[in-house]
């Protein structure tokens, strides 16, 4: 297998149809409390791409959804996220909404609910795509005229204020944009965050009082086809801290050794320091043109002292892992638990994503649920049993692909003991290709 085809082989290959299925078979018993939609998104090229010219991050977006209610799995749907090209190919009108910066991208990286809307998200300058409740494309969204450029795939929802914090970047801008989106879905602030180049900024962190930015050594590079960002250790590596409400010019940068973080687990204030737990790669985007190919992704704790200009680093777990998630109710606050996907291989092609890890960062212990041979899993999403239940009292939801059956299941596992028998398993009518992120969007109370 050539490296340019890794991200089109096996369960990375796209599915060819949009499917709607109702009343899905369930093994075990779905908790009555699960009333909402589990949504997941990833690349799924509509037209079979030339493997030599394909980068996994650039595939057309496809959203998958499973509707749970009253102990039943009411439906599964998968839909391409429309842009002009996909709409045209399917004989449909171009979705409404302006294209930003010529980047008419079919969002493929994250899907969230916010302000009563469902949004498919991508970074690097393209607009979010608003979806209907049943996952049809509604429009390219500029948040009712309040979003100046593109958005991000990884906004952070402050569980206390309900505001979304986002760090957007776009090669055509000389700075990052720190955006705050209100509970009504409108941008309420936009601060320019100065950086010395054009970094790829995949994610950010918040504490209860501060925003944290990752200005890392992956930078815009048109010579790097087809994906125009590449590993650039000479750029340096810095982490920025900015109090909420302060002007962007007041961000305090702290230098670090080169590394790359796609995904922080969470961050919180500890006195004047900021603690961030991250999945740290030694390097990224430096081998092959088909995908990220990270190196040694593992969970680390960085304790940032902005006043001293120092970061204390400590590896928390030496197993290769990615897709770290916390209970969304503790975002920005001290967390005890995290869930992540353990990788059998030491790189982040995501081949060998076969183990669900639960980290107890207070006790310093962990659980591991390794799935049977031939089963590959995706990101795990925690859903609390109730709004006031304890931090690991609830379920984790994840998709697992079974190569022997060539289909996927939605697993509902006990979040407190991920090694226990599954609470329930929903059988899907088709496989869900390897993808990126998902979320549980609970029904409005
Ligand atoms: Fe991501």
Boltz pocket constraint, residues with backbone or C-beta under 6 A from the ligand:
constraints:
  - pocket:
      binder: B
      contacts: [[A, 109], [A, 153], [A, 154], [A, 202], [A, 262], [A, 263], [A, 436], [A, 437]]
      max_distance: 6.0
